[in-house]
Structures are given as C-alpha cells and as structure tokens.
Amino acid sequence: MSSTNIGLWLLILLILGGIMIAGYFLKSNGNIKIANLILGIEAIPAIIFGLWLLLILITNPRWN
C-alpha cells in the first residue's frame, strides 16, 4: 500500500464522515428535510448495488 493510496482512502472516509456529521447536526437543529437529503447522498451507492444485484438475480446471466 502506497502513501498515495492511503491518502485517497482517508480522504474518502473523511468526506463520508463529514456528510454523516453534517446530517446529524442538521437533524439536531431541526432541519430534518435537509438532513435527509444530505444523508441520502450516501445511500445512492447502496441503491445502485441493490439494483445491480436484483438485475443479476432476475436475468440469470452466464458467467463462463
């Protein structure tokens, strides 16, 4: 693992943590709609993965 690689991973984790902290503070200050919108940004990759998995289960592709 190079120092560039660990730097990129730390940047990604800091951004994701910052989004979660921002959502928490917005929710605690009463801005629930904005907090849900910001936290929804992190849900997009999980939704895409779920759709991909559903597509794999439905289409039954050949892996050879």
C-alpha positions in Angstrom: 0.0 0.0 0.0 1.5 3.3 -1.0 1.2 6.6 0.7 -0.9 7.9 -2.2 -3.4 5.1 -1.8 -3.8 5.5 1.9 -4.3 9.3 1.4 -7.1 8.7 -1.1 -8.8 6.2 1.3 -8.5 8.7 4.2 -10.0 11.4 2.0 -12.9 9.2 1.1 -13.5 8.3 4.7 -13.3 11.9 5.9 -15.8 13.0 3.3 -18.3 10.3 4.2 -17.8 11.0 7.9 -18.3 14.7 7.3 -21.6 14.0 5.5 -22.8 11.9 8.4 -21.8 14.6 10.9 -23.5 17.3 8.9 -26.7 15.3 8.7 -26.6 14.7 12.4 -26.1 18.4 13.2 -28.8 19.5 10.7 -31.2 17.0 12.3 -30.5 18.1 15.8 -31.1 21.7 14.8 -34.5 20.9 13.3 -33.6 20.8 9.6 -34.9 17.3 9.1 -35.6 17.6 5.4 -32.2 19.0 4.5 -30.5 16.3 6.8 -32.4 13.5 5.0 -31.4 15.0 1.6 -27.7 15.1 2.6 -27.7 11.6 4.1 -29.5 10.4 1.0 -26.2 11.1 -0.9 -24.6 8.2 1.0 -27.5 5.9 0.1 -27.1 6.3 -3.6 -24.2 3.7 -4.0 -26.2 1.1 -1.9 -29.3 1.6 -4.1 -27.2 1.2 -7.3 -25.6 -2.0 -5.9 -29.1 -3.3 -4.9 -30.4 -2.7 -8.4 -27.4 -4.4 -9.9 -27.9 -7.4 -7.6 -31.6 -7.6 -8.5 -30.7 -7.5 -12.2 -28.3 -10.4 -11.7 -30.9 -12.4 -9.9 -33.6 -11.7 -12.5 -31.6 -12.1 -15.7 -29.6 -15.2 -14.6 -26.5 -14.4 -16.7 -23.9 -17.0 -17.9 -20.6 -16.4 -16.2 -18.4 -18.5 -18.4 
